[in-house]
Amino acid sequence: MTEVELREARLRKLSFRAWRRGFKEADIILGNFADDMLPEMSDTELDIFEILLEVPDQDLYGWIIERDPVPTEFQSIIMRKLNIYYKTAYTKIYKPHGRFVSDFAFGIAAGSERRAGRI
C-alpha cells in the first residue's frame, strides 16, 4: 500500500470507530467531528484522537461536554477541538423554526431552550 492509501485506510478506521462507540450521544458528536476534522489532522493529531477513542464512553463524553474535568494526561489540542466542536455541533443538526433532524438534536436544542426560559 502507498502512504496515501495507508492514511485513507486509517481515516476510515477512525471514522468507523468514532461513529460506532455504542453510546448514541458520543457516536453523534465523535462521528460528525471525525467526518469534519480527520482529513485535516496531522499524523500526531490522529494519534491523539485514536488514544481518546480508547477512553470509556462515559468518561470521554463527560470531558467533551465539560461535565467532568479532563485529566492532565488527556488534555490536548484535539480535546480542546472536541469541546469547541460540541458547543457548535448542534447548529449542524438543528434546523431553524423548530424543525429538528434527529431526536438527539431535539434533546440538545430543547434542553438549551428550556434552560434559557424560551420554552
Disulfide bonds with the S-S distance in Angstrom:
none
